[in-house]
């Protein structure tokens, strides 16, 4: 995980020693006696292990961009090590070795190395958190003045052709949804395009700079490349142009499946659907198989991912309507689609944060939110507000597993990497995004950047209930820290542990 090869070598030595001790602990004999008997052979084995690792460039392989290359470097190197060890054992006629200890050590060490390489790869290639484009913010107020301040009105058919359009939309959406949606878009306007398509081609062939509104009544769950489809819609609309679409959300899908089949059978079917349609597309190994079988049809999408993709593609939410089986969204074009490549969603995410002396650092965390959730942070905060001056209230972006990760603090563990790099310390104020940092008073911005951010914040000592209390809590800690650094961190560390372990304090 570190840049210097010596650090990789040292980490590998720790892994092998740990694996060896685990195998001895499992074997039902005296641990002390086994260690003494195996000490010299273990040193020889470790020497062979490290020599083969260096010869096969294992530590260089772990740093390559290709995950398969890292795995192959580990497997080939370890195979050579165990082969040479077997030759040495046979050559010197050693017969007191336990095959369980020898092969168990190699197997466990190899597993830990492969897991570490996988984690390292995902940390390095983690998706970066989204930072809003300034160009989008410049036109935001103008768009709101031009669109959102217009009084709502209901459009009525003017002739038989309009009546056909009205009938078609009511049959597709329902009378109530039709009434609500037509408060924002005139479906009878000749510059309103009504589609029922899942292909980007049917959007691409439309003329440029003509349509002001686009309605698509097909579920986006059946669109293979959703971002490209949204991007094509974006390219056909002017700024403030309106787009209406629909989807079946994950929660709607769950209710549909559970209500469709008898009790017990329905949960087995839902479990299979979850594994096949939710998990398989997320893993690189099974992703291709999933899309080969399904052709991208009937995908599972959460509300957070739908909105996040829309924001990523340059839209902003105006209105949303939920029926029993469909989710409708009304958005307007805010800017062109973002150029940031955002196609991978692994276990980790990179967060741009402000560190000591206002230096920008990359903080690593386990992903706890649905894909594309970072793009709708402003929407969630403006709608739901914050609890304890920090986390959003009723944040629908967090996955069920993410709630468990946060509850157990597992999502914070990758920040140990930042601790080892010297960018953070054990106790200190939270590392903040630029948007949150600007919410603080000027004097607190200066105080915060005089020290490194920490893994354990003073929040857990004072448990503030509002943003003002949060700022006061951090200021109190910083004032004490600047006077007595070690004493303050020592005291806050054990106070925070007491609140977390005994009183079950959590931040969100």
N, C-alpha and C positions, 0 to 999 in steps of 0.2 A: 504493500500500500504506500510505500514511501519511494521517493525518487532515487535515493542512493541504493546501489546493489547490495551494499553491506547490510542495510536494514532488512532487505528481503531475505538475505542469508540468515540473519539473526532470528527473524520470525520463523523461518523454516526449521531452524534448530529447536526452537521452543515447541513447535508443532510435533516434531518427531519425539522429543522428550516427553511431552504430554501424552502422546499415543502409547509410548512404551510403558509409562506408569499406569495408564488405564488398563492395558493388557495384563500387567502384573497384578493389579488390584482385582481384576476379574478372576484370575487363576486362584483356586482354593489352596494356596500354600502360604508360607511365611513370606510376607512382602520384603522384610529386611534381608532375609537370607537370599532371596531371588535377586535383589538389587546388587548385593555383594558378588554373587556368582556371575552376574551378567554385566558387571561394570566395565571390565576390559573389552569383552566382545561388543558391548554396546558402543564404546568409543570407536572401535574399528568399523562397526556398521555405520555409525554417523559419518565417519571420515569418507567411506565409500559413497554414502548417500549424497553428501555435499559435493564430493568430487564429480560424481556423475551429473549432478544438477548444474554445476558450473560448466562442465564439458558440453552438455546438451543445451546450454543457454536457456535453462528453465526460467531464471529470474528475468531475463530479457524478454522471453515469450509471454510472461504474465503482463507485460506492459504494452503489448501490441494491441491494435484496435480490434482485431478479429478474436472473438471469444473462442472459436474452435482452435485457433493457433495456441492460445493459452492452455487449453485443455490437453492438446496433443503434446505440448512441451512437458507438462506435468506427468502424463501417463508414460511417455517414452522414457523420460529420465528415471522415473521410479521403477519401471520394468528393468532397466539396465542395472539399477542399484540392487534390486532383489536377486537378479541373476548372478551378479558378481559376488554377492554375499553367499549365495548357495554354493558357488564354486569354491569360495574360501572355506566354508564349513566342511565341504566334502574333502578338500585338499588336506586339511590339517586333522581330519578324522575326529571332529568334535561331535560327540553323540549325546551330550546332556542338554542341548538346545530344545526348547519347546516350540513345536511348529505353530502352536496357537499364539505364542508371544511374538515370534518372528513375523509370520504372515499377518497376524492381527495388527501389529504395529504398522506394517506397510499399508494395509488396507485402510486403517483408520486415518493415518497420516495423509494418504492419497485423497480420501474423502474430504478431509478438512482443507487440504490445499485446493481442491477443485471448488469447494464451496467458497473459500476465500477469494479465489480468482473470479468466480461469478459475481460476488459482492463487489470486488474491486472494479470489475468491468462496468457494472451497473452504476456505481458511484461516479466513475469518470464520465460515463455517457448518460448520466441522469438528465432529464428534461429541465431546462432552465425555466424559472418562474417568469411569467409575463410581466413586462413593464409597458404601461399604456403609451401609445404614440402621441406625441405632442400635437401632430397635425390633426388627429381625431378630436382632441380637446378644443382646438381652435374653432372647429366648425360645429361643435356640439350645441353651444348656446344659440347659434344662428338657426340650426335645424329645429330646435325646440320652439323658437319664436315663430318659425314658418309653419310648423305642423301641429305641435301639441297645444298651442294656444287657440287653434281654430275651434269654434263651437261644434259639438257633435251634431250630426244631422243624419236623417234616414233617407236613403235614396230609393225612389220608386220607379218601376218600369214605365217606359214611355211608349212602347209599341209591342207587338207580338214577339219580336225577336228578344226584347228585354225580358218579356214574361217567360220565355223558354230558358233564358239564363238564370232567372230567379228560381224557377222550378228545379233546374238541374242542381243549383247550389244548395237549395233546401233539402233535396233528396240526399245530397252528399254529406252535408254538415248538420242538418236539423234546423228547424225554424228558429229556435232561440239563439243558436250559435250564428246563424245567418244574420239575424237582426243585430247582434252585437258587432260582428265583423264589418258589416256595411256601415257602421257608424264611422269607421276609419277609412274605408275605401269605397269608391263608387264603382260597382261591378259593371255598370252599363256604359261607362266612359270608354271611348274608342282607344284610349291609351292605357287601358287596363287589359292585361293578358291573363287569360284563364287557361291553366294547363292541368292535365292529369297524367303525369309522366314520372318515371324514375330514371330517365337517361339524361345526361348532360347535353347530348346532341340536340334534343328538342328545344333546349334553351339557347344553345350556341347559334342555331340557324336563324334566330330572331334578329331583326334589324337593330343596329346600334342607335343609341340616343333617341329612341322613339317612345317606348313604354315608360310610364311613370309609376305603374303598379303591376305587380305580378302575384297571381294566386295559383297555388298548386295544391290540389285536393288529394294527391296520392301520399300515403304515409312515407316519411323519409326513412323508416325502418328498412324499406326495400331498395334503397339507393346504395350502390356498391361503394362509390367514392363520394361521400357526403360533402367534404370540404371543397372538392372540385365543383360539385353541383352548386353549392352556395356561392362559390367564387364566380361561377358563370352568371348566376342571377345578379350578383353584385355588379358585374361588368355591364349589364344591360340597363341598370337603373341610374338615374341622376342622384346627386346628394339629396337626402330626405325622401327618396323614392321608397314606396312601401312594398313589403313582401309578406304574404300570408301563407303559412304552411301548417302541416299537422303531423302527428306521430302518435304511436302507442308507447307510453312510458313503461319503465320496468315494473312499477307498482301496479299499473293497470293490467299488464301482462300476467302478473302473479295472481291478481284477483280473478282474471278470466279463466286461468287454468284451474285454480282451486274450486271455482264455482261450476266448472264444466263437467268434472268427473266426480264419482262417489268418494266419500271420505276414506282416507288412507291411500287409496289408489291415486287420488289427486296429488298427494304429497310426493309419492314416488315419481309421478310424471313431472312434477315441478322440479324435483331434484335433478332428474335427467336433463330437463330443459335448461336448468341453471348451469350444469356442467358442460353440456354441449354448446349452448348458445352464448354463454357468458364467460366461461373459463377458457375454452379452446381458442377463441380469437385473440386471447391476451398473451399467449405463449408463442414465441417465434417458431418452435418446433411443430406445433399443431395448427398454427394460423393458416398456412397454405392448404392443409387438408380441409379445414373448416370451410374456407371460401370456395374450394374446388367442389365440395358437396352441395353447399347452399347457394352458391353464386351471389352471395351477399344479401339474399332475401331474408326478410323476417328477423332482422337483427334486434338484439336487446339494447335499448338506449335509456339511460336515466334522464330525468328532466335537467339535471345539472350539466350533463354532457351535451344535450341538445342546445341549451342556451349558450354554453361555453363555445361550441362550434360556431354558432351564429355570431357571437362577439368576435371570435377569432377571425371570421370571414368579413368583418367590417360592419356588422349590423348592431343595432341597439333595440332593446325590447320596448315596445309601446304598450302592448296589451297582451294578455293571455287568457284563454278560456279552457276549462277542463270539463268534459262530459264523462259519462260512465266509462266509455271505451276509447276516447280520443282526447289528445291534447293539442289545442290550436294556439299558434303564436302569431302576433302581428308585430313586425319589426320595421324599422326604417334604416336606410343606408347612412352610416356615419362616416365611413372612410373606405378606402380600398382594402382588400384582404391583406393581412399581415404577412410579411415576408419571412418571419421566423419559422424555421422548419420545426414542425411539432407533430411528428408521426409516431414516436415511440413512447410507451408508457410502462416503464419498468417499476421496480420496487422503490426506487429512490428518486428524489427530486432535488435540484439545485435551487437555492434561494439566494438572490442577491440581497445582501445586507450591509449596513453601515457599521464599520468596526472602529477601532481606536484611531484617533486623529483623522476621522472622517474617511478612512480608507475603505474602499468597497471590497468586501470579501464574499466568497461563495460558501454558504452554509448548507450542509447535507442533512436531509431528513428522510425517513420512510414515508412513502406516499400514503396518505390517509383519506384522500378525496377522489371522487370520480374523475375520469379524464376530462380535461379542458376546464376544470373548476376554477383554476386561477384567473381565468379571463373574466369571470363575473363577480370578482371580489367586491368591487364598488357597488354593484347591484344588490348583493346580499347585505352589505353593511347599511346601505341607504334604506332598504326595506325593513330589516329586522333589528337594526341597532346592535349594540354590543352589551355583553355581560361582563361585569368586573372590569370595565374599561378596556377590555382586550379582545376576547373571542366573540364572534357573531352569535346572536341568539337564534336558536332553531335553524342551524346551518344545515340545509338539505344536501349540501355538497359532500358531506362526510359519509363514507361507506360504513356498513355495519362492522366490518373488520377494523376499519380506521378508528371507530369509537373504542374498540378494545385496545388497539395500539396506544391510543392517547391515554386511556384509563391506566394502563400499565407502564406508561412512559416509554414504550418501545420505539415510538417514532422519533424520540430524541437521541437514541443511541448512536446513530451515524455522526452526530456532532462531536463525538469523542475524537473523530478524525481531525476536526478543527482544533480541538484541545491539544492533540499531539503536534499539530503544525504550528502551535503557538499563536493562533489567531484569536483564541478564546481562553478564558480561565474557568476554574471550577464554579466559583460563585461570582455573580455579577448581573448587571441589568441585561434584559433580553436583547439580542441583535435584532434591529428593526429594519423594515423595508423603508425606502425613501418616502413613500406616501405616509406611513405611520410616523416616521421621524419628523416630518413637517408639521404634524399635529401638536408637537410639544412646544412649549414656550422657548424663546431664544436662549435664555440662560440655562435651561435644562438640556438643550441641544449641545451646548458647549460642555456642560458637565459630563454628559453621557459619553462624549467622544474623548474624554481625557483618560479613560481606562478601557480595558478590553471588555467586551460583552462576556456573559457567563452562561454556563449550562444550567445552574440553579439560580433563579432570579429571586430578589427580595420579596416578590409577590407572595411566596409561600410562607413568609414570616408574618406579614401584616394582613394578607387576604383582603385587599381593597375591593370595594363594591362599585366603584365608578372610575371614570378616567381621571378625574381630579385627584381621587384618593390614590390611584396608581402612581401618578406623577409625584405626589407627596411622599409615598412610600419609597420610590426610587431615589428621590432627592435626599431623604434621611439616610439611606444606605450610603450613597456616594459621599455625603459630608463626613460620615464616620469613617469610610474607607480611606479618604484622602488624609485623614489624621492618623489612623492606625490600620494600615492595610491588612496585615496578617491576623491581628486580633479580631477585626471586623468580619473577615471572611470565615474565620474559625467559628465565631459565635453564630453567624448567619447560617453556616452549613448545618450545624447540629439543631438549630431551631427549625430550619426548613425540613430536615429529616423527621423531626418529631411531628410536625404538622402533616407531612405526607404519609408517614407510616402509621402513626397513632390516630390522628384526626381525619385521615383519608382526604386531605386537601388536594384539590385538582383545579387546573386553570380552565378547563373547557371539556 
